[in-house]
């Protein structure tokens, strides 16, 4: 009679939280699968048959659904290839009550049953679901409790200066679960700190490290991106120079504690490096804040290097540029264009956006994700809409070297905040006048600003034409912050109050 029963295709899912024991010939995953196969054979009279595909997740937590084998299983369920899911215990599938609810919905949609061989429940009944939810609640509670115990233990150990695992920094190795100095690497650490003090800048330091073939720590790991042995870049180098582990301290919860391991650096050397880092950071912030760069953070060359704001002065006139960051130590990795006049590219981008997008001027740049500069075009990648990528290509040819300074108008007196505020005020006034917006509060909601800001900036829509013209041409004699918050309607009186 068994041959008359409908065949139920059974998928066996197994999971183990850690790598411990996986190297054994017969490990936990094998034991789980053997138990599930035995149970399926016991149900052969009902037509149960184990699928040959294996869904094994070794060393994956049950606290989330981000597991490769589980994803394959869900894809096969969606494709209608599975009738029954068999696991050793419920917590092998998930330890999260919220995730379990999602899985049950997915199973129900495809009429898939769920069986735990050591905890037999029928998920098609309300009582079975209740029992499963209770068990999963305890499984989730146990997982959270275990996580809290581990966190508390790690915190206590770090406060005592013990090494509790993680990425071993350059200059150290691990022995008996403790950090010990690797003398060959330790000398490299001292060299990097000494070179930074001698050279005084990241760009010179990166160039020198490349010349000496000094790279990040090499590690033995199966994951390629964690193997190290690559040239230093600015971010990792800054983290390296600030790492207090080199003066014998350990970190936890935003605080540093005296560590059990030996220091590689002396305190005076480390302190001098921190002072130099702080000094250089302040200089960079002042330079960037004064640049007024509209495209900062969005502009890249065609090799993927960010192009940051810079400037030069000639005969008392200040000229703004965007310069590839590859020039700071790795010019061989720069794109086809390494430097461009800021007013030139900002003007080209704003013109292209105004032609393609029907948006206020102050909102156009918010739609731009990245801008890529090459020797024959400027490509604007806009924020996707409905999952579709939007691109705008601007034909462009670099000007001959040296012509940028001649043709670039001086921008030292341009108050871009004032110009932006004037443009916004006219847009908001037009919206209110046309009835597109019914109130200042509605304008504020759309602009994601406080109504007070809208009211204050609307006054700029009534400034005298000569003052607006002066602001646009960079000849304004007053800054935005100097304009009174309340202005008379008469232009003559405005001139008196503004000066």
DONUZA-286361 format. One record per residue (C-alpha): residue in three letters; x, y, z. Coordinates in steps of 0.001 Angstrom, whole numbers, padded with zeros to 6 digits, always signed. Each point is the difference from the previous one (the first is absolute). Layout:
<recs>
alaXYZ
...
</recs>
This chain:
<recs>
unk+000000+000000+000000
unk+002996+002278+000495
unk+000440+000188-003733
unk-003494+001536-000289
unk+000900+002883+002382
unk+000880+003376-001460
unk+003770+000604+000024
unk+000940+002799+002408
unk+003385+001516-000797
unk+001865+000609+003277
unk+002812+002539+000304
unk+002343-000487+002951
unk+001432+003193+001479
unk+002936-000061+002433
unk+001875+002788+001778
unk+002847+000417+002482
unk+000795+003314+001702
unk+003801-000337+000232
unk+002927-001517-001914
unk+000965-002146+003004
unk-000077-003694-000907
unk-000690+000497-003714
unk+003394-001517-000865
unk-001085-003356+001463
unk-000877-002826-002353
unk-003489-000309+001554
unk-001081+003400+001291
unk-003191+001591+001314
unk-001362+000679-003498
unk+000421-003688-000918
unk-001756-001060+003216
unk-002920+002337-000683
unk-000381-001245-003568
unk+000181-003671+001061
unk-002784+000531+002560
unk-002159+001814-002567
unk+000561-002721-002636
unk-000996-002683+002506
unk-003196+001886+000823
unk-000863+000404-003700
unk+000465-003746-000533
unk-002401-000644+002868
unk-002613+002031-001888
unk+000541-001820-003315
unk-003492-001513+000242
unk-001350+003560-000394
unk+002099+000592-003131
unk+002835+001943+001647
unk+003236+000063-001992
unk+003214+001892+000816
unk+001292+002330-002686
unk+003661-000538-000981
unk+000787+003721+000274
unk+001742+000938+003233
unk-000834+003236+001824
unk+002806+000349+002548
unk+001013+003265+001711
unk+003255-000568+001923
unk+001069+002765+002404
unk-003087+002197-000485
unk-002055+001604+002761
unk-003700-000767+000356
unk-000661+003584+001035
unk-000638+001130-003593
unk-000940-001363-003426
unk+003196+001055-001789
unk+001171-003569-000687
unk+000920-001372-003450
unk-001558-003453+000362
unk-003188+001423+001485
unk-000267+002431-002909
unk+000362-002890-002466
unk-002668-001916+001890
unk-002434+002932-000110
unk+000682+000421-003730
unk-000801-003689-000617
unk-003174+000349+002073
unk-001022+002988-002118
unk+000673-002089-003123
unk-002294-002771+001297
unk+002774-002599+000434
unk-000653-000784+003706
unk-003036-001390+001853
unk+001383-000574+003522
unk+002873+001625+001928
unk+001671-002271+002532
unk+002346+001263+002737
unk+001504-001610+003079
unk-001305+002711+002351
unk-001983+003167-000562
unk+002894+002260+001002
unk+002079-001443-002878
unk-002325+001873-002359
unk-000093+003241+002005
unk+000293+001321+003537
unk-001911+003183-000762
unk-003742+000135+000574
unk-000427+002774-002572
unk+001976-001958-002623
unk-002003-003134+000764
unk-003248+001860-000705
unk+001405+001054-003414
unk+001037-003569-000788
unk-003367-001451+000970
unk-001740+002502-002295
unk+002333-001021-002845
unk-000695-003693+000705
unk-003770+000504+000140
unk+000000+001887-003312
unk+001449-003076-001737
unk-001856-002568+002219
unk+003300-001270+001390
unk-000008-001929+003308
unk+002631+000367+002704
unk+001247-002825+002244
unk+002543-000146+002839
unk+000903-003658+000536
unk+000601+000380+003764
unk-002998+002318+000509
unk-002911-001244-002097
unk-002460+002796-000756
unk-002546+000642-002688
unk+000312+003577-001213
unk-003384-000139-001688
unk-001856+000094+003357
unk-000342+002981+002357
unk+001164-002087+002973
unk+003103-001093-001912
unk+000813+003604-000862
unk-000474+001088+003624
unk+002345-002719+001264
unk+002597+000908-002614
unk-000199+003678+000913
unk+000483-000805+003687
unk+003045-002145-000781
unk+001456+002661-002281
unk-000553+002670+002647
unk+002136-002029+002382
unk+002592-000621-002731
unk+000225+003743-000705
unk+000196+000742+003729
unk+002824-002531+000359
unk+001884+001545-002951
unk-000343+003543+001377
unk+001031-001172+003473
unk+003081-001728-001402
unk+000891+003139-001999
unk-000291+002136+003142
unk+002275-002372+001922
unk+002603+000136-002772
unk-000173+003819-000175
unk+000372+000307+003776
unk+002949-002382+000001
unk+001718+001869-002848
unk-000583+003354+001724
unk+001427-001263+003301
unk+003008-001525-001756
unk+000734+003162-002000
unk-000205+002153+003124
unk+002686-002244+001500
unk+002114+000530-003099
unk-000423-003504-001426
unk-000079-000762-003727
unk-003402-001490-000856
unk+000493-000610-003694
unk-000625+001961-003169
unk+002283+001294-002728
unk+003619-000210+001124
unk+001703+003337-000798
unk+003267+000387-001874
unk+002909-000523+002395
unk-001656-002712+002081
unk-000777-003717-000115
unk-002084-002190+002325
unk+001360-002664+002319
unk-002048-001801+002676
unk-002864+002449-000694
unk+002250+002969+000766
unk+001597+002710-002144
unk+003764-000304-000353
unk+002340+002271-001945
unk+001113-001167-003439
unk+003420+001643-000122
unk+000254+000229-003809
unk-003419+001637-000287
unk+000585+002158+003091
unk+002934+001667-001725
unk-002311+000777-002957
unk-002455+001644+002415
unk+002729+002186+001488
unk+001185+000912-003495
unk-003469+001171-001090
unk-000430+002196+003082
unk+003504+001430-000398
unk-000530+000741-003709
unk-003244+001841+000682
unk+001763+002269+002487
unk+002800+000629-002499
unk-002165+000562-003104
unk-002927+001738+001698
unk-002767-000999-002458
unk-001954-003035-001164
unk+000767+000555-003686
unk+003780-000064+000552
unk-000317-002913+002416
unk-002046-002098-002469
unk+002573+000643-002726
unk+002868-001002+002280
unk-001782-003150+001234
unk-000622-001019-003604
unk+003654+000616-000846
unk+001089-002198+002904
unk-002678-002606-000872
unk-001505+000240+003495
unk-003520-001492-000016
unk-002756-000951+002452
unk+000274-003113+002165
unk-000126-003298-001878
unk-002448-002554+001411
unk-000797-003646-000710
unk-003729-000131-000697
unk-002324-001607-002538
unk-001694+003348-000736
unk+002143+001861-002554
unk-000979+003531+001059
unk+001236-000626+003569
unk+003459-001332-000979
unk+001642+003429+000072
unk+003392+000642-001523
unk-001320+002982-001989
unk+001353+003587-000235
unk-001139+002398+002718
unk-002753+002487-000877
unk-001022+003126+001909
unk-002814-001491+002118
unk+001842-003087+001313
unk+003156+002087+000473
unk-001824+002551+002173
unk-001511-002830+002093
unk+003441-001606+000298
unk+001663+003189+001275
unk-002745+000534+002606
unk+000011-003570+001322
unk+000878+000095+003710
unk+000609-003725+000038
unk+003585+000889-000993
unk+000568+001673+003380
unk-001284-003065+001873
unk-003719+000787+000373
unk-003205-001884-000873
unk-003293+001446-001156
unk-003593-000695+000987
unk-003172+002065-000001
unk+001687+003187-001151
unk+002602-000130+002781
unk+003625-001127+000184
unk+001443-002125+002813
unk+003507-001102+000996
unk+000689-003206-001941
unk+001851-003173+000880
unk+002053+000145-003226
unk+003298+001869-000387
unk+000117+003386-001738
unk+001797+000459-003318
unk+000218+003804+000200
unk+001004+002354+002779
unk-002568+002507+001222
unk+001815+003218-001152
unk+000247-001247-003620
unk-003674-000970-000065
unk-001023+003366+001491
unk+002008+001960-002604
unk-001735-001938-002790
unk-003433+000779+001479
unk+000831+003724+000177
unk+001107-000008-003644
unk-003150-001887-001062
unk-002163+002497+001857
unk+001831+002963-001537
unk-000332-001356-003545
unk-003693-000818+000530
unk-000785+003557+001112
unk+001807+001431-003057
unk-001945-002284-002355
unk-003348+000932+001559
unk+000734+003717-000341
unk+001050-000469-003627
unk-003106-002021-000903
unk-002450+002245+001844
unk+001412+003023-001827
unk-000180-001662-003400
unk-003767+000285-000508
unk+000162-003046-002277
unk-003491-000899-001268
unk+001072-003407-001357
unk+002060-001118+002990
unk-000507-003701+000722
unk-001668-000660-003367
unk+002798+000547-002553
unk+002357-002849-001080
unk+002541-000527-002777
unk-000431-002921-002436
unk+002207-002255+002165
unk-002336+000370+002982
unk+002135+002481+001969
unk-001903+002701+001856
unk+000642+003547-001232
unk+000165+002418+002916
unk-000041+003809+000154
unk+003203+001999-000246
unk+001043+003541-000949
unk+002913+002114-001128
unk+000706+003734+000074
unk+001554+002108-002729
unk+000454+003785+000046
unk-002305+000218+002993
unk-002805-001960-001736
unk-001212-003313+001427
unk-000882-002853-002408
unk-001931-003111+000995
unk+000595-003518-001342
unk-000899-003634+000542
unk+003098-002229+000200
unk+000219-003807-000026
unk+001002-001428+003377
unk+002255-002446-001872
unk+002494+002851-000364
unk+000602-000213+003741
unk+002635-002733-000176
unk-001277-002315-002787
unk-000093+002029-003207
unk+000443-003187-002073
unk-003540-001047+001012
unk-001609+003304-001086
unk-002577+000220-002775
unk+000286+001705-003365
unk-000872+003402+001541
unk+001541+000909+003349
unk-000997+003664+000353
unk-002893+002181-001193
unk-001168+003553+000620
unk-002777-000024+002619
unk-002180+002738-001591
unk+000283-001746-003385
unk-001230-003425+001094
unk-002543+001413+002471
unk-001477+002120-002789
unk-000143-002936-002446
unk-001649-002264+002586
unk-002599+002562+001079
unk-000871+000831-003621
unk-000469-003684-000879
unk-002138-000615+003088
unk-002195+003034-000618
unk-000672-001235-003550
unk-000800-003573+001040
unk-001720+000437+003369
unk-002998+002162+000777
unk+001095+000796+003540
unk+000971+003093+002009
unk+003705+000867-000349
unk+000771-000822+003649
unk-001367-003539-000367
unk+001612-001020-003261
unk+003330-001094+001475
unk-001824-002148+002573
unk-001043-002233-002912
unk+003624-000663-001000
unk+001648-003115+001388
unk+003406+000228-001711
unk+001727+002075-002690
unk+002768-001713-002010
unk+002491+002109-001948
unk+001887-001368-003020
unk+001830+001603-002920
unk-003044-000010-002306
unk-003062+000309+002236
unk-001466+000702+003423
unk-002392-002764+001101
unk-002668+000740+002631
unk-001490-003036+001754
unk-003298+001058+001571
unk-001768-001692+002880
unk-001938-003018-001357
unk-003772+000266-000417
unk-002032-003204+000245
unk+003225-001974-000110
unk+001111+001489-003341
unk+003388+001682-000412
unk-000100+003538-001462
unk+003035+001455-001801
unk+000743+003389-001553
unk+003050+000313-002283
unk+001514+003442-000641
unk+002450+000167-002946
unk+003179+001703+001183
unk+003601+000544-001065
unk+002730+001109+002442
unk+001427+003454-000575
unk+003710+000314-000786
unk+002206+000015+003080
unk+000260+003460+001513
unk-003148+001381-001637
unk-002177-000761+002990
unk+001643+002694+002115
unk-000350+002584-002783
unk-003657-000657-000772
unk-001250-000736+003517
unk-001660+003033+001554
unk+001050+000939+003504
unk-002348-001376+002648
unk+001386+001414+003197
unk-002946+002347+000553
unk-002787-002383-000998
unk-002283-000781+002943
unk-001480-003298-001157
unk-002199-000274+003093
unk-001546+003359-000861
unk-000587-001033-003627
unk-001533-003322+001047
unk-002309+001727+002484
unk-001124+002596-002592
unk-000796-002751-002536
unk-001937-001992+002573
unk-001993+003040+001103
unk-001148+000689-003581
unk-000973-003649-000517
unk-002009-000068+003232
unk-001676+003323-000804
unk-000960-001315-003456
unk-001476-003147+001584
unk-002106+002064+002404
unk-001090+002518-002658
unk-001060-002669-002497
unk-001908-001989+002587
unk+002269-003021-000364
unk+000554+000290+003746
unk-002806+001253+002236
unk+002076+001083+003006
unk+003482+000552+001353
unk-000431-003149+002058
unk-000623-001985-003208
unk+003128+001483-001581
unk+001994-000896+003126
unk-001279-003569-000040
unk+001018-000494-003629
unk+003443+001564+000567
unk+000458-001918+003268
unk+000744+003262+001841
unk-001495+001868+002941
unk-002687+002583-000980
unk+002095+002656+001778
unk+002782-000464-002568
unk-002475+000343-002873
unk-001391+003269+001442
unk+003482+001455+000510
unk+001242-000882-003489
unk-003155+001201-001776
unk+001086+003562+000781
unk+002863-000461-002473
unk-002497-000275-002863
unk-000702+003723+000465
unk+003609+001233-000076
unk+000854+002853-002428
unk+000938-001217-003512
unk+003396+001714+000153
unk+000931-001890+003187
unk-001106-003345-001529
unk+002051+000747-003117
unk+003042+000847+002119
unk-000367-003268+001924
unk-000227-002061-003200
unk+003029+001740-001505
unk+002083-000370+003138
unk+000021+003709+000770
unk-002254+000030+003057
unk+001374+002055+002892
unk-002055-001817+002625
unk-000272-003617+001154
unk-003182-001973+000696
unk+000492+000148+003769
unk+000150+003827-000147
unk-003488+000384-001524
unk-002537+000866+002744
unk-002675-002609+000771
unk-002705+002611-000638
unk+000202+002297-003036
unk-002182+002966-001035
unk-001871-000350-003316
unk+001472+003199-001440
unk+003224-000676-001933
unk+001296+003428+000992
unk-000493-000812+003701
unk+001525-003449-000570
unk+003150+001625-001367
unk+000194+002131+003140
unk-000492-002955+002389
unk+002355-002302-001899
unk+002576+002657-000687
</recs>
